Amino acid sequence: HQKESAETGAKTMALASGHWLDKDVRGQSPSPRNGHALAVAGNIAFLFGGACSIDPEHSPVYLSDFYMLTVTPDDITWEEIPQSGDVPLARAGHTLCVVKGKLYLFGGSSSPDTPECLPGVYSFDIVTLTWECLESGGVALRALGHSAAAAGDNIYVYGGVLRGNPTDNLLVFN
């Protein structure tokens, strides 16, 4: 049996009419994946990492590539972002938030068998295209499958699974 190929292009919804429209996408789009993180700043969406499976018989391949999707009324364009500094390890299941022109990356794993997140909190400067590993004050985000959201100058990270058990931990980064 043949595998279905991934769709390319984009669909946009006209909210007023509820109709979907096909749009052409320029640039080289990321490979098909899951477990990636996506954050939006203005008209740009940033995508980091994720995992892809060659076939069900093999372990997934974890990714550390980084893309931006720029959306204008006339155009949708993918572009791979060059990375420098403390580039995070390849991972899936992480979160990405935007605060004051910087992206913040939390958690994720690089193995399907790991019981905890990869260590480190990272910031990415959108202007200099540089990653920095931040000090977290001795508090480690360990739960896989957590959620994160930015509100004002704070990032709230909640829940997830730690060693197979759901958690209700709330971490606030500011």
WORAPE-V529913 format. One record per backbone hydrogen bond with DSSP energy under -1.0 kcal/mol. CO is the residue of the C=O (numbers start at 1). NH is the residue of the N-H. E is the energy in kcal/mol with one decimal. If there is no record, write none. Layout:
CO;NH;E + CO;NH;E
This chain:
10;23;-3.0 + 12;21;-3.2 + 13;15;-1.0 + 14;18;-3.1 + 19;14;-2.8 + 21;12;-2.8 + 23;10;-2.1 + 26;78;-2.6 + 34;51;-2.7 + 35;93;-2.7 + 37;48;-2.1 + 39;46;-3.5 + 41;44;-1.7 + 43;71;-2.6 + 44;41;-2.9 + 45;69;-3.0 + 46;39;-2.1 + 47;67;-2.7 + 48;37;-2.1 + 50;63;-2.9 + 51;34;-2.3 + 52;61;-3.4 + 55;58;-1.7 + 61;52;-2.2 + 63;91;-2.0 + 65;49;-2.5 + 66;81;-3.2 + 67;47;-2.7 + 68;79;-1.8 + 69;45;-2.5 + 70;77;-2.4 + 75;72;-3.2 + 76;26;-2.9 + 77;70;-2.7 + 79;68;-2.6 + 84;131;-3.0 + 85;87;-1.8 + 91;50;-3.2 + 92;109;-2.5 + 95;106;-2.2 + 97;104;-2.8 + 99;102;-1.5 + 101;126;-1.3 + 102;99;-2.5 + 103;124;-2.5 + 104;97;-2.2 + 105;122;-2.1 + 106;95;-2.3 + 108;118;-3.0 + 109;92;-2.0 + 111;114;-1.1 + 115;163;-1.8 + 121;134;-3.4 + 122;105;-2.7 + 123;132;-2.3 + 124;103;-2.3 + 125;129;-1.9 + 130;125;-2.4 + 131;86;-1.8 + 132;123;-2.6 + 136;139;-1.6 + 142;117;-1.6 + 144;161;-3.4 + 147;158;-2.7 + 149;156;-3.0 + 151;154;-1.9 + 154;151;-2.5 + 155;173;-2.7 + 156;149;-2.0 + 157;171;-2.9 + 158;147;-2.3 + 160;167;-2.3 + 161;144;-2.8 + 162;165;-1.7 + 165;162;-3.1 + 169;159;-2.3 + 171;157;-3.0 + 173;155;-2.6
